[in-house]
Amino acid sequence: QVQLVESGGGLVQPGESLKLSCVASRSIFSFGVMGWYRQAPGKQREFVAGINSSGGTNYADSVKGRFTISRDNAKNTVSLQMNSLKPEDSADYFCYAYYDKVAPYWGQGTRVTVSS
């Protein structure tokens, strides 16, 4: 069993930055892809960014050039640096990780609100 705990959400103004972190309850050295999804009120959950065990990354078109995902195996952490935030980035952000089963593990989410 794996627990994922997100942190770093909050309220920021448009154009500002936030860094989200997701800490796993065990070593992520053997984990597969990890990353982030988000879900805005009344909308479906959507992919944001992912990173594989080799450091290869993938981003949603809507965040390319603004968000950067990283992975620190020593700290059992995957992070999402979000720059130039827009109101449409407001959502609950969920960390996910593939490890020992077909379905990913999910965190409980952290809320990001971008508003002036």
MIDOSE-1310 file (N, C-alpha, C; in nm, 2 decimals, decimal comma, always signed):
residues 116
qvql	+0,08/-0,12/+0,00/+0,00/+0,00/+0,00/+0,09/+0,12/+0,00; +0,04/+0,23/-0,07/+0,12/+0,35/-0,08/+0,03/+0,47/-0,05; +0,07/+0,56/+0,03/+0,00/+0,68/+0,06/+0,08/+0,79/-0,01; +0,00/+0,88/-0,07/+0,06/+1,00/-0,13/+0,00/+1,12/-0,06
vesg	+0,08/+1,22/-0,02/+0,03/+1,34/+0,05/+0,08/+1,46/-0,02; -0,02/+1,54/-0,07/+0,02/+1,66/-0,14/+0,02/+1,78/-0,05; +0,09/+1,88/-0,09/+0,10/+2,01/-0,02/+0,14/+2,12/-0,11; +0,12/+2,24/-0,07/+0,17/+2,35/-0,14/+0,06/+2,43/-0,21
gglv	-0,07/+2,39/-0,20/-0,17/+2,47/-0,27/-0,20/+2,59/-0,19; -0,28/+2,68/-0,25/-0,31/+2,81/-0,18/-0,38/+2,90/-0,28; -0,39/+3,03/-0,23/-0,45/+3,13/-0,31/-0,34/+3,23/-0,36; -0,34/+3,25/-0,49/-0,24/+3,34/-0,54/-0,31/+3,43/-0,65
qpge	-0,24/+3,53/-0,69/-0,29/+3,62/-0,79/-0,24/+3,58/-0,93; -0,31/+3,61/-1,03/-0,27/+3,58/-1,17/-0,13/+3,63/-1,19; -0,05/+3,54/-1,25/+0,09/+3,57/-1,28/+0,19/+3,52/-1,18; +0,14/+3,49/-1,06/+0,23/+3,44/-0,95/+0,26/+3,29/-0,97
slkl	+0,34/+3,24/-0,88/+0,38/+3,10/-0,88/+0,35/+3,03/-0,76; +0,34/+2,89/-0,77/+0,32/+2,80/-0,66/+0,40/+2,68/-0,69; +0,45/+2,61/-0,59/+0,51/+2,48/-0,60/+0,43/+2,37/-0,52; +0,38/+2,27/-0,59/+0,32/+2,16/-0,52/+0,41/+2,05/-0,50
scva	+0,40/+1,98/-0,39/+0,48/+1,87/-0,36/+0,39/+1,75/-0,33; +0,44/+1,63/-0,36/+0,37/+1,50/-0,33/+0,47/+1,41/-0,27; +0,45/+1,37/-0,15/+0,54/+1,28/-0,08/+0,48/+1,14/-0,07; +0,56/+1,04/-0,10/+0,51/+0,90/-0,10/+0,55/+0,84/+0,04
srsi	+0,47/+0,74/+0,08/+0,50/+0,68/+0,21/+0,61/+0,57/+0,20; +0,66/+0,55/+0,08/+0,77/+0,46/+0,07/+0,86/+0,51/-0,04; +0,97/+0,44/-0,06/+1,07/+0,48/-0,16/+1,00/+0,47/-0,30; +1,03/+0,58/-0,38/+0,97/+0,58/-0,51/+1,07/+0,54/-0,62
fsfg	+1,18/+0,48/-0,57/+1,28/+0,44/-0,67/+1,23/+0,34/-0,77; +1,14/+0,25/-0,73/+1,08/+0,15/-0,82/+0,95/+0,19/-0,87; +0,91/+0,31/-0,85/+0,78/+0,35/-0,90/+0,79/+0,37/-1,05; +0,67/+0,36/-1,12/+0,66/+0,40/-1,26/+0,63/+0,54/-1,27
vmgw	+0,54/+0,57/-1,36/+0,51/+0,71/-1,39/+0,44/+0,77/-1,26; +0,48/+0,89/-1,23/+0,42/+0,97/-1,13/+0,38/+1,11/-1,19; +0,28/+1,18/-1,13/+0,25/+1,30/-1,18/+0,13/+1,37/-1,12; +0,06/+1,45/-1,20/-0,05/+1,53/-1,14/-0,16/+1,54/-1,24
yrqa	-0,28/+1,53/-1,18/-0,41/+1,57/-1,25/-0,47/+1,68/-1,17; -0,57/+1,74/-1,24/-0,64/+1,85/-1,17/-0,79/+1,84/-1,20; -0,87/+1,89/-1,11/-1,02/+1,89/-1,13/-1,08/+2,02/-1,08; -1,13/+2,10/-1,18/-1,20/+2,22/-1,14/-1,35/+2,19/-1,11
pgkq	-1,41/+2,28/-1,03/-1,55/+2,25/-1,00/-1,64/+2,24/-1,12; -1,72/+2,13/-1,13/-1,81/+2,10/-1,24/-1,74/+2,05/-1,36; -1,61/+2,02/-1,35/-1,54/+1,97/-1,47/-1,48/+1,83/-1,44; -1,44/+1,76/-1,55/-1,38/+1,63/-1,53/-1,23/+1,65/-1,49
refv	-1,18/+1,55/-1,42/-1,04/+1,55/-1,39/-0,96/+1,54/-1,52; -0,85/+1,62/-1,52/-0,77/+1,63/-1,65/-0,62/+1,61/-1,61; -0,55/+1,55/-1,70/-0,41/+1,54/-1,69/-0,34/+1,67/-1,69; -0,23/+1,68/-1,61/-0,15/+1,80/-1,61/-0,01/+1,77/-1,65
agin	+0,05/+1,68/-1,58/+0,19/+1,65/-1,61/+0,23/+1,51/-1,55; +0,33/+1,45/-1,62/+0,37/+1,32/-1,57/+0,52/+1,31/-1,59; +0,59/+1,22/-1,51/+0,73/+1,20/-1,52/+0,76/+1,05/-1,49; +0,84/+0,99/-1,58/+0,87/+0,85/-1,56/+0,99/+0,83/-1,48
ssgg	+1,03/+0,70/-1,46/+1,14/+0,67/-1,37/+1,27/+0,71/-1,43; +1,28/+0,74/-1,56/+1,40/+0,79/-1,62/+1,41/+0,94/-1,63; +1,30/+1,01/-1,58/+1,30/+1,15/-1,58/+1,23/+1,21/-1,70; +1,18/+1,13/-1,79/+1,11/+1,18/-1,90/+0,98/+1,24/-1,86
tnya	+0,94/+1,35/-1,92/+0,82/+1,42/-1,88/+0,72/+1,44/-1,99; +0,60/+1,47/-1,95/+0,49/+1,49/-2,04/+0,40/+1,60/-1,98; +0,35/+1,69/-2,06/+0,26/+1,80/-2,01/+0,14/+1,81/-2,10; +0,03/+1,86/-2,03/-0,08/+1,90/-2,10/-0,05/+2,03/-2,18
dsvk	-0,11/+2,05/-2,30/-0,08/+2,16/-2,38/-0,10/+2,29/-2,30; -0,20/+2,29/-2,22/-0,24/+2,41/-2,15/-0,14/+2,46/-2,05; -0,05/+2,38/-2,01/+0,05/+2,41/-1,91/+0,19/+2,41/-1,96; +0,21/+2,37/-2,08/+0,35/+2,37/-2,14/+0,41/+2,50/-2,13
grft	+0,54/+2,51/-2,09/+0,61/+2,63/-2,08/+0,59/+2,71/-1,95; +0,49/+2,67/-1,88/+0,46/+2,74/-1,75/+0,48/+2,64/-1,63; +0,46/+2,52/-1,64/+0,47/+2,42/-1,53/+0,59/+2,33/-1,56; +0,65/+2,29/-1,45/+0,77/+2,20/-1,46/+0,75/+2,09/-1,35
isrd	+0,75/+1,97/-1,40/+0,75/+1,86/-1,30/+0,88/+1,80/-1,28; +0,91/+1,76/-1,15/+1,04/+1,70/-1,12/+1,02/+1,59/-1,02; +1,12/+1,51/-1,01/+1,11/+1,39/-0,92/+1,24/+1,38/-0,84; +1,23/+1,36/-0,71/+1,35/+1,34/-0,63/+1,33/+1,21/-0,56
nakn	+1,40/+1,11/-0,61/+1,39/+0,97/-0,55/+1,44/+0,97/-0,41; +1,54/+1,05/-0,38/+1,60/+1,05/-0,24/+1,50/+1,10/-0,14; +1,41/+1,19/-0,18/+1,31/+1,25/-0,09/+1,17/+1,19/-0,11; +1,16/+1,09/-0,19/+1,03/+1,02/-0,22/+0,93/+1,12/-0,26
tvsl	+0,97/+1,22/-0,34/+0,88/+1,33/-0,38/+0,88/+1,36/-0,53; +0,76/+1,40/-0,57/+0,74/+1,45/-0,70/+0,68/+1,59/-0,68; +0,73/+1,69/-0,76/+0,69/+1,83/-0,74/+0,64/+1,89/-0,87; +0,56/+1,99/-0,86/+0,51/+2,06/-0,97/+0,53/+2,21/-0,95
qmns	+0,62/+2,27/-1,02/+0,65/+2,41/-1,02/+0,55/+2,48/-1,12; +0,47/+2,57/-1,07/+0,37/+2,63/-1,15/+0,40/+2,78/-1,16; +0,43/+2,83/-1,27/+0,46/+2,97/-1,29/+0,35/+3,03/-1,38; +0,35/+3,16/-1,38/+0,26/+3,24/-1,46/+0,11/+3,19/-1,45
lkpe	+0,07/+3,17/-1,33/-0,06/+3,11/-1,31/-0,17/+3,19/-1,36; -0,28/+3,12/-1,41/-0,39/+3,19/-1,47/-0,52/+3,15/-1,38; -0,62/+3,23/-1,39/-0,75/+3,19/-1,32/-0,80/+3,05/-1,36; -0,77/+3,01/-1,49/-0,82/+2,88/-1,53/-0,74/+2,76/-1,48
dsad	-0,63/+2,79/-1,41/-0,55/+2,69/-1,34/-0,61/+2,65/-1,21; -0,71/+2,73/-1,16/-0,77/+2,70/-1,03/-0,84/+2,56/-1,04; -0,80/+2,48/-0,94/-0,86/+2,34/-0,94/-0,80/+2,27/-0,81; -0,85/+2,16/-0,79/-0,79/+2,07/-0,69/-0,69/+1,98/-0,77
yfcy	-0,57/+1,98/-0,72/-0,46/+1,91/-0,79/-0,43/+1,78/-0,71; -0,43/+1,67/-0,79/-0,41/+1,54/-0,73/-0,28/+1,47/-0,79; -0,21/+1,42/-0,69/-0,09/+1,34/-0,73/-0,12/+1,20/-0,76; -0,06/+1,14/-0,85/-0,08/+1,00/-0,88/+0,06/+0,93/-0,90
ayyd	+0,05/+0,79/-0,88/+0,17/+0,72/-0,89/+0,14/+0,57/-0,93; +0,21/+0,52/-1,03/+0,20/+0,38/-1,06/+0,31/+0,30/-0,99; +0,27/+0,19/-0,93/+0,37/+0,11/-0,86/+0,35/-0,04/-0,88; +0,26/-0,09/-0,80/+0,26/-0,24/-0,80/+0,12/-0,30/-0,85
kvap	+0,04/-0,21/-0,91/-0,08/-0,26/-0,96/-0,12/-0,18/-1,09; -0,22/-0,23/-1,16/-0,26/-0,17/-1,28/-0,31/-0,02/-1,26; -0,39/+0,00/-1,16/-0,44/+0,13/-1,13/-0,34/+0,21/-1,05; -0,34/+0,35/-1,07/-0,25/+0,43/-0,99/-0,30/+0,45/-0,85
ywgq	-0,21/+0,49/-0,77/-0,24/+0,54/-0,63/-0,27/+0,69/-0,65; -0,36/+0,74/-0,56/-0,39/+0,88/-0,57/-0,38/+0,95/-0,43; -0,34/+1,07/-0,43/-0,34/+1,15/-0,31/-0,48/+1,21/-0,29; -0,49/+1,28/-0,18/-0,62/+1,34/-0,15/-0,65/+1,48/-0,21
gtrv	-0,54/+1,54/-0,27/-0,56/+1,66/-0,34/-0,52/+1,78/-0,26; -0,48/+1,89/-0,33/-0,45/+2,02/-0,27/-0,51/+2,12/-0,36; -0,57/+2,22/-0,30/-0,65/+2,32/-0,38/-0,56/+2,44/-0,42; -0,57/+2,47/-0,55/-0,50/+2,59/-0,60/-0,61/+2,69/-0,65
tvss	-0,61/+2,81/-0,60/-0,70/+2,92/-0,64/-0,62/+3,03/-0,69; -0,65/+3,07/-0,82/-0,58/+3,18/-0,88/-0,68/+3,29/-0,90; -0,67/+3,40/-0,83/-0,77/+3,50/-0,84/-0,72/+3,64/-0,79; -0,76/+3,74/-0,85/-0,72/+3,88/-0,81/-0,82/+3,93/-0,71
